[in-house]
């Protein structure tokens, strides 16, 4: 496999959410608005890339029977470490991130990529795979965040776009259902549908 | 797949745990003073915000000295504060996933002049919205004199103690209501004091 594919594939035909169906839980939780979706996407990308790299370096020394625990320890250490450093030096960023820390550690994508890729590939490939999967996860998050914030709240990145367009004056009302988790799941379903259709065609 | 002896496995686990423990402890203790400083400054920043003073974290300490007094009788670390014209009470409670808190500035008739809310781990975009100015603004003008403020859906906007909840965050908003009730009872003695 070419190295560029390691980054390119997870964006579409091997997307962690729509094809591997990993990380659904957090993608329902943080996409009610665009901003948290972007913050979460960036933090997961950093964590998947770094933990993939570290586990890949350690892979030959890890006893198979305790590998999951070892992976978990590495991931949580990394996340706590990053959060502690942010808290001391860039407090505002850490405030933004604090709620995601728990979500990142338990994100299935992180463990999934460690188990499926980093345990059997070299450090450079693993790093690229981590970045690719983080971004693939991010794309879906941003799409969901965009749709849900726009139609659920009438805002984008907190900016009241529908209000400025005057849509409320002609009888438009925000759709509260889009803010709820079930709607996120339905939207993910629609994205999977569109994606499968495109794959079949090509 | 390579096979490893039990002894190796045990030592590996112990070794990893030791390395991680030392690393985390070192980082946590060495960064503690800096983090504490940030948190203290943020607390002062929030208290100032309830009385309408927006400031940066760096300038918060100085402005706090000028505008806010800590009463003599105050015993606890996080008890109430006095400002020119009223009292600022801390709020503490539980949201859906973890602790929530905040500060409420009340004038002499126990009408809210400003509010600030914080949370540790509420859901972003839903419960976490209590920390926004938009939500805090809804409390301004409401009264804590005869009954606590209630956060509920379809709140009556003309009521003196009802505030509109956030859709999708019922549990967090119930937590805010509970926090108000607790503060109302705990600081009932202040109503007399402020009126003096």
HADDOCK unambig.tbl for C-alpha pairs under 7 A between the chains (distance, minus, plus):
assign (segid A and resid 29 and name CA) (segid B and resid 123 and name CA) 6.71 0.50 0.50
assign (segid A and resid 30 and name CA) (segid B and resid 124 and name CA) 5.60 0.50 0.50
assign (segid A and resid 30 and name CA) (segid B and resid 125 and name CA) 6.65 0.50 0.50
assign (segid A and resid 32 and name CA) (segid B and resid 125 and name CA) 5.19 0.50 0.50
assign (segid A and resid 33 and name CA) (segid B and resid 125 and name CA) 5.46 0.50 0.50
assign (segid A and resid 36 and name CA) (segid B and resid 124 and name CA) 6.28 0.50 0.50
assign (segid A and resid 63 and name CA) (segid B and resid 4 and name CA) 5.95 0.50 0.50
assign (segid A and resid 63 and name CA) (segid B and resid 9 and name CA) 6.11 0.50 0.50
assign (segid A and resid 77 and name CA) (segid B and resid 20 and name CA) 6.87 0.50 0.50
assign (segid A and resid 81 and name CA) (segid B and resid 24 and name CA) 6.86 0.50 0.50
assign (segid A and resid 84 and name CA) (segid B and resid 28 and name CA) 6.81 0.50 0.50
assign (segid A and resid 87 and name CA) (segid B and resid 35 and name CA) 5.96 0.50 0.50
assign (segid A and resid 88 and name CA) (segid B and resid 31 and name CA) 6.10 0.50 0.50
assign (segid A and resid 88 and name CA) (segid B and resid 34 and name CA) 5.33 0.50 0.50
assign (segid A and resid 88 and name CA) (segid B and resid 35 and name CA) 4.70 0.50 0.50
assign (segid A and resid 91 and name CA) (segid B and resid 38 and name CA) 6.92 0.50 0.50
assign (segid A and resid 99 and name CA) (segid B and resid 120 and name CA) 6.63 0.50 0.50
assign (segid A and resid 99 and name CA) (segid B and resid 121 and name CA) 4.63 0.50 0.50
assign (segid A and resid 99 and name CA) (segid B and resid 122 and name CA) 6.87 0.50 0.50
assign (segid A and resid 179 and name CA) (segid B and resid 168 and name CA) 6.87 0.50 0.50
assign (segid A and resid 180 and name CA) (segid B and resid 168 and name CA) 6.27 0.50 0.50
